[in-house]
Amino acid sequence: MRNKRSIGARYERVAGAYLEQQGYEIIEYNFYSHNGEIDIIAKHEGYLVFVEVKYRQTLSSGHPLEAVSLKKQRTISNCALYYIKKYSFEHLPIRFDVIGIVGNDIHLIQNAFDFVI
């Protein structure tokens, strides 16, 4: 488990660097609440953006973008709601982006899913 976490943390930083190159301002990595965890929280073009990062070394177990299930979307949405209320970001529109990394290839999907109850 520790090895998976260190690999995940490494690729979250890779994703963060990529997002910064795309004009995102990183606010926070690995926000934890009783609802779950969000990998990256950033601002981009007037939006507060919650980013899920998925990494796969190869495509043998499927594309990482396919790993963001409805259950995971619900967890991220609930955690985002908690973050928005805790830090008074009600004034900003929000967006959920997903980054899939396969080897050295990075794929960003902006507005990948809507808020899920």
PyMOL commands that set and color helices and strands:
alter all, ss='L'
color gray80, all
select helices_A, chain A and resi 2-21+64-67+70-86
alter helices_A, ss='H'
color red, helices_A
select strands_A, chain A and resi 25-33+36-44+47-56+94-102+105-113
alter strands_A, ss='S'
color yellow, strands_A
deselect
rebuild
show_as cartoon
